C-alpha cells in the first residue's frame, strides 16, 4: 500500500500541478502544488501566479479536500537553488511582528462589537482614545459608552465634549456611507 | 548540537544539507515550546524531498502572520511562532485572535471582540488548513522583507501619508489655485525699494521706542559715485547681465532661473527641478583631488563659457575670467550674489562663480568651484558666503557701475599682463585702478601689480566671510593695499582704513618685516581652518619677483586670499600705505569699520585686528 500509494501520491500530487480545490470548510481556490508530504498528508499549494519571491502559501491537509480537479501541469514553482533560510532574520521578523501586534492589541477592545471597534478605530485616527472595558475614553476626559451614540458622550469640559460629539457623529456617518459592516 | 546546527544552517552551501539542518532547527524550535519529544531520528533519516520542502516552507512561516483554519470552521490569526509538521500540522501562534468563531451564530456586526492570546497552541489534529500570504520563499524575498519592515519601523513620511488604512472617502487631487488668485499677492509690495515703500524703519523705531539709530547704509555697501560715466557703466552692466542670463545652460536650476523652458516631457519631478540636492552624481566630499578640479572646471565652463584651453587648468580659470572681463565687467550673472559682492571685477567674477557653483553644487561642492584654484581655503569661505542670505541689491548696483569702470581699466591692464600668469589677471581686474595706483606707489614691477590684484581679490573673497559687512569700497581699498595685510579680509579692511581719513591704524605699530624664515603655509586639504594662528601661516610678503606668481595659480582669482592660502604668497604688510589711498574714488571711506566687523565673521581665519597685524606678524621675525 505504501509503495503503491507513494507512486500514486507522486502521480496524484505531482509538483507543479495546478489544481482547483474545494475544501470541506467551504473554501474554494486554485493553486499550484509545491509539495505533498505523504506521512502527514499535508499538501502545500501556492496560490496565484506571481513568481516573485513572495507567494501565497496554503498548507492543506488532504483529509479536508472535498473535491479537486486537475487544471494542468506546470513547472516546479520552487527553485531549490534559491531556497535558503536565515533563522536570525526569521526570529527578528517575528519579534517585529510581535511588537506590532502588541501595539495593535492595545487598540482592540475586549468584549465589544465589531461596530464599536470600528468607531474606536475611526476616533483613534484623530483623537487620543483608549478602551476602558467597553467604554471609549477620549483624551482621558470624555467617555463614550455603548451604544456609542452622540448622546452617550459624557464628561469632560464642554468644549471637549462637543468636539468628541462632533467627531463621533462624523465618523458614524462615514461608517454608514461606506457600507454597513466591513 | 543546536549551535552547530545553526552554524551549519548559515554556512552550508549544499541546499540539501541546509534543508536537513533547517529541519533540525525547526525541531529545535519546537522543542522549546513543546514538551513532547520529537523523533529526530526518523526525520533525519527521511530523505524525501517532498518532506524537505514541507519543512522548509513551514519554517518560512516563522514570524509571519498566518491564518489557521480549524476543522470546526474557526479561524485564528496570529504570528506564526513555530510549527511541527511531523504528523499533523501543529502550530503555535503568538498574539493570536479568533477572527471567526465557528460556534458563534450571531450577526457579524455583533460579533464580540476578544483579547488576543499571547500564545496559542493549536494541536495538529484540529488544523485543517494554514494560509499565509506574501511568504518570502526565496532569499530575495527574505532580505527585502526585513528591509521593508525596518523602514516601516522608522515610519517614513511617505508611509504615513499613504496610510495602509486608507479609506478613500474622496479622491485626493493636488491643489491648484483659484482662477482669480493673484500670484503671490503682496509680494510685489514687499520688494519695492525702500524709497517707494514709504516706511522708514528707523523713523518708526525712533518714534515708538526712542531708539536712535546709528545705521548708515553705506557701512554695508559701496557708495555709488554718480559720476559722468554712470550711464555708460550701467548700460555695459545690463548688457553683460543680459548676455549671461541668456546663455544656454545645462544646469537645471540655472535654466529655471533664466526661464529656459525645459521642454514638455521633461523627466523629473519637483524635487529634481527645484531641489538643491544633487543626487546620483557620485560627488564626494572627502577631499580635493583631480576629479574635483575637473568637475569644477566643468562648472566654470558652464558658468563662464568655454575658453580656449591654455596651459594648465588653473590658469584656465583665470583666463576665462579675463575673457569675461574683456567682454565687460562680469557683473553678477545671478543677481542674488552673496554679499561678497565686491567691486573688483575679479572678485565679482569669482563671487558669482562661487555663488553659481555653490548653488549648483549645493551640498556637494559648494566651495570647490572656486576652490579648484585655491585649495583648502575656499570651502570655508564659500560655505560662509553660501550660508549668508543678506544680499544688498544696492551693493550690486553700485558694484556694477564700479566694476564696469574697473573692468575697462582692467582690460588695458590685462592686455599688459597677458604674459603673466593668468592668475594675476583673473580676479584682479576689478582692482585695476587701485593696482595701477599702487603700482605707482610701489616700486614693484608689473607682476607685482598683478600680484596686488590678486591680493585684492583675495581680500574681496575673504570679505565673503564677513557677509554683510563687506563693502565693495573696502574691497577696492583692499586691492590697493593688498600688500598691506596678511589676512585677506583684514587686509581689505586695513586697506580701507589706511585709505580713509579716519584711519584706525595703530600708529605705533611696528612695521611688518618679512620674515624669510617664516614657515611656508601649505593648506591642508582636510580642513580649511587651521588651529595655529593664521597669521603665522599666512605671512604675506609683497614679492617683486615674477616667479612666485605662477605659484599662485592655486589661488582662485575671485576667492579672497585667506590666511590659509598657499604659503608662497607673502604679503609684506606695509603700514605706510597712505599713498595708495588717494586715487581710489570708489573706495569706501568707511573702510575701517570693517575691520571690527570683519572680526566677527570668522575670527579663525581672519585674525585681522586693526593695527595688530603688523605686531603679530613681526612676532614671527
Interface residues (C-beta under 8 A of the other chain):
Chain A: X15 X23 X24 X25 X27 X34 X35 X36 X37 X38 X39 X40 X42 X44 X52 X53 X54 X55 X56 X57 X58 X59 X60 X61 X63 X64 X78 X79 X80 X81 X82 X83 X84 X85 X86 X87 X89 X90 X91 X92 X93 X94 X95 X96 X97 X98 X101 X102 X105 X108 X109 X110 X111 X112 X113 X114 X115 X116 X117 X121 X125 X174 X177 X178 X180 X181
Chain B: X6 X9 X10 X15 X18 X19 X22 X25 X46 X48 X49 X50 X51 X53 X54 X56 X57 X58 X59 X60 X61 X62 X63 X64 X65 X69 X71 X73 X78 X79 X80 X81 X85 X86 X87 X88 X89 X94 X95 X97 X108 X109 X110 X111 X112 X113 X114 X115 X116 X127 X128 X129 X130 X131 X132 X133 X134 X135 X136 X137 X138 X139 X140 X141 X142 X143 X144 X145 X146 X149 X153 X165 X167 X169
